[in-house]
Amino acid sequence: MIDRRDTLRYGLLGLALAGGAGTLSACSGDQDPGLKAGGDVDPDGIELVSSDVKRASGDPTVVPDVVGGLEALAGQLYGGLAEKPGNLVFSPYSVLVALGMTVVGAAGKTAEEMKDVLGVGDLGDRWHKGVNALTAHIDAMAGKQQRADGSEAELALATANQLFGQQGVGWEAEFLDLLAKEYGAGLRAVDYEAAADEARALINAWVEEQTRDRIVDLIPEGVLDNLTRLVLVNAIYLKAPWEQPFEKELTAKGKFEKADGSSVEVDMMNQPELSGALVVGDGWRGVVVPYAGRKLAMTVVLPDQGQLASVEERVVSGGLGVLTPDASVAAVNLKLPKWTFRTNAPLGDLLKEIGMPTAFEDGKADFTPMTDEDLSLHIAAVLHQGFIAVDEEGTEAAAATAVVMRTESAMVTEEFTVDRPFLFVIHDLEHGTPLFVGRVTDPTA
């Protein structure tokens, strides 16, 4: 009798790389009613194999707890990433969702450490319902926005989740059901064993499509190999016009003082009559700049002179929530530089440091709920890339996170050719008792 898990395996076995850009053939054979294969085919012809469980609406009552944990995680991530000098942009939300999908398939100490880092607390599976509701809330902010002056503007904001799994692996139905229900994520079959680089190209192409080409080559060469078994990916894209766009005619060259005391000339935008809000914290002031529709905003935090390091320390210790206290409505003459940059941030070492090392340990990580096979999966890498561009019209930002799962390292095959005289000992393994000892100088004699 074929159960749902077997159906998953056979469905994935039917998906094979057909060369080129990674085109996959459709699976054949009867499908169990509880699973759905072939329900979605992307432009490259990659077949989606997924649970037929519909995405739930989530639990909005858990969202505050999820956001509280996210703010703490954001502070820890900021602390690690900010140690490297220079500009920085990353999406704590994207990291949380990618790790959230991964913890669905974790057990034991591995799951406990990951849940501590994510701030799951005693919520259990309700935490996933909260992440689902939070995602629905974020996605719902997209669309046509009405500004206070009566004009309209389009705000683009979208998130997406996807799994890319090794074809032929028996992925657990319960694992895929929960991912479908709370994350809207299906699994696409690729062949890491025979075509890891083609699989990498497919994953990167999916990320580029979801982020409108703002996140490119999320997974660099050499990360995936024939021991890779699963990659879980989250992507987020934002293009938000300001509630009050800056007039380009008012943009002028201005001086920007860097942390080392030197200065550079930048394009400084000016909004003389911003209807925003002011916030004040310990050692800093901030301005809340709303986007069209006033459902989304950017809070710009300006540390007092010489206080950058201490403000950053408070973010790390207190979480990102310390930067978003209650604000006072105010008219502001805002001068803000334009900027565009991206950040590539491998997060593996940082995540180990902040509390989830077991997930990365070959032979110790426990991801048995992902599959019925003895793959001894562990996290090989967590890759993150962020992009942001701010100008007079608004903000464009994108990010993606990939969690790369690998099976146990294969033993290296050593060459050992016995082609000259040798000795031998026949012995028991427990004590090494030499039962027979000898030497061979000519095997043909």
C-alpha positions, -999 to +999 in steps of 0.1 A: +000+000+000+014+034-010+009+061+017+012+098+012+049+099+020+056+072-007+035+093-031+058+123-024+088+102-031+075+087-063+063+121-075+097+136-070+114+107-087+093+115-117+108+149-119+142+149-137+165+176-149+162+178-187+192+199-193+194+235-205+182+260-178+171+232-156+138+222-172+121+194-154+097+169-168+064+164-151+058+134-128+038+105-140+016+080-124-014+082-101-012+107-072-026+102-038-056+125-032-038+141-003-009+154-025-008+175-056+019+174-082+019+194-113-004+221-100+021+248-109+047+251-135+070+281-137+083+297-169+113+274-169+090+244-168+100+234-132+072+212-117+059+220-083+052+191-059+032+202-029+007+193-003-029+201-013-034+218+022-046+253+016-029+282+032-046+292+064-053+327+076-030+325+105-036+337+140-034+375+143-034+373+182+001+358+181+016+386+158+027+408+187+047+379+202+062+371+168+072+407+163+087+409+198+109+379+190+117+394+156+129+427+172+152+408+195+166+387+166+170+419+145+191+434+173+214+404+175+218+402+138+225+439+136+252+435+163+270+408+143+267+424+109+276+459+120+310+447+132+321+450+096+325+487+088+305+503+060+269+504+048+245+477+058+211+465+048+193+433+057+158+420+063+153+405+098+118+394+086+133+374+057+157+357+080+130+349+105+107+333+079+135+312+063+146+299+097+109+295+106+104+272+077+135+253+086+125+248+122+093+231+110+116+201+102+138+203+133+136+182+165+153+178+198+181+202+209+183+215+173+147+227+174+151+241+210+181+262+201+164+275+169+132+283+187+151+303+214+169+323+187+135+330+169+118+339+202+091+311+199+089+308+237+060+286+248+039+294+217+047+260+201+031+256+166+010+288+173+042+307+165+040+295+128+003+307+128+015+341+140+042+343+113+015+334+087-008+362+100+022+387+100+030+378+064-007+383+054-006+417+071+025+427+052+013+415+019-021+433+024-003+467+025+004+465-012-017+481-038-031+515-047-027+541-019-046+573-014-024+602-002-036+629+021-035+654-008-059+632-028-033+618-052-029+581-057+003+560-057+010+523-061+029+505-033+045+472-042+052+448-013+053+411-017+069+381+000+074+346-013+086+312+001+099+282-018+117+249-012+140+233-037+145+196-027+165+167-040+144+145-064+138+110-051+140+119-014+110+108+008+100+142+022+076+138+051+040+148+043+035+164+077+066+186+071+052+198+037+017+201+050+027+226+076+048+246+052+019+248+028-005+257+055+014+284+073+040+296+048+024+290+014+055+271+003+057+242-021+087+221-030+103+220-064+124+190-074+160+195-085+190+172-088+218+184-066+236+150-070+240+152-107+236+189-115+242+211-085+252+241-106+220+239-127+200+237-094+219+268-082+210+287-114+173+278-110+172+289-073+189+322-082+166+328-111+136+323-088+150+348-063+157+373-091+121+370-104+106+375-069+128+406-062+126+421-097+163+415-103+174+434-072+188+403-055+212+386-079+233+354-073+220+349-038+238+315-038+273+319-051+293+292-069+306+264-047+279+265-020+258+237-035+273+203-042+262+166-046+256+164-008+230+193-008+195+180-003+173+210+004+173+248+001+146+268+018+142+303+004+123+335+014+122+366-007+107+401+000+104+430-024+093+466-016+087+496-038+071+524-018+065+560-029+067+587-002+035+601+012+051+635+003+077+630-025+108+652-023+110+679-050+140+671-073+146+708-078+154+711-041+180+683-041+215+698-038+250+689-030+257+687+008+283+676+032+280+642+050+303+636+079+315+600+081+322+581+114+359+587+111+355+625+111+361+629+073+333+642+051+320+634+016+297+654-007+263+638-013+231+645-031+210+659-002+172+658-007+150+684+010+113+682+021+107+716+038+072+708+050+071+671+059+041+660+078+058+633+098+066+626+134+096+629+157+109+604+182+136+607+209+157+580+224+187+577+247+214+595+227+195+599+195+167+617+177+146+603+149+121+613+122+093+590+110+088+595+072+056+579+060+051+562+027+020+567+005-012+556+024+006+560+058+005+523+065+043+520+062+071+544+071+109+548+074+122+559+108+155+577+103+176+575+135+203+601+140+226+595+169+239+625+188+274+635+180+298+608+189+270+584+201+268+560+171+285+532+189+265+535+221+232+537+202+241+505+183+250+488+216+215+496+228+200+481+197+219+449+202+210+446+239+174+459+237+163+448+203+152+469+174+121+480+193+142+506+211+142+526+178+105+527+174+090+543+205+059+564+205+062+594+181+049+629+183+033+643+152+054+672+138+061+693+108+097+687+098+121+704+074+139+672+064+172+669+046+180+634+037+208+620+015+200+597-015+216+563-013+218+530-031+237+499-020+235+462-013+248+439+014+259+402+011+258+386+045+265+349+051+248+343+085+260+309+095+287+319+119+266+346+134+236+323+140+259+299+158+272+326+180+237+339+190+225+305+201+218+278+174+251+259+168+237+224+168+217+229+136+250+233+118+268+203+133+273+174+110+262+143+128+245+162+157+218+183+140+183+167+141+161+174+111+145+140+111+110+154+107+118+166+072+122+131+057+117+094+065+152+087+051+184+086+072+200+116+056+215+131+088+207+166+075+224+197+089+225+234+078+255+240+056+249+277+051+225+305+057+229+331+029+213+366+030+214+395+006+198+429+009+193+459-015+180+494-009+177+525-030+163+558-016+155+588-038+130+617-041+102+594-052+105+568-025+122+536-015+130+504-034+142+475-012+146+438-016+161+409+004+163+371+002+175+344+026+184+308+017+190+280+042+211+253+026+206+218+040+233+191+034+236+154+042+265+140+062+299+145+046+310+115+026+342+098+036+371+108+014+383+078-007+420+073-002+440+054-028+457+023-013+474-001-038+492-031-024+519-036-051+550-045-031+559-067-002+537-063+029+530-076+063+496-087+077+481-093+111+448-111+117+433-099+150+401-093+169+389-057+170+381-054+207+415-063+221+438-065+190+448-101+198+472-112+170+457-145+158+479-147+127+508-126+116+527-128+083+545-112+054+539-115+017+569-109-007+554-127-037+517-135-039+523-159-068+549-181-050 
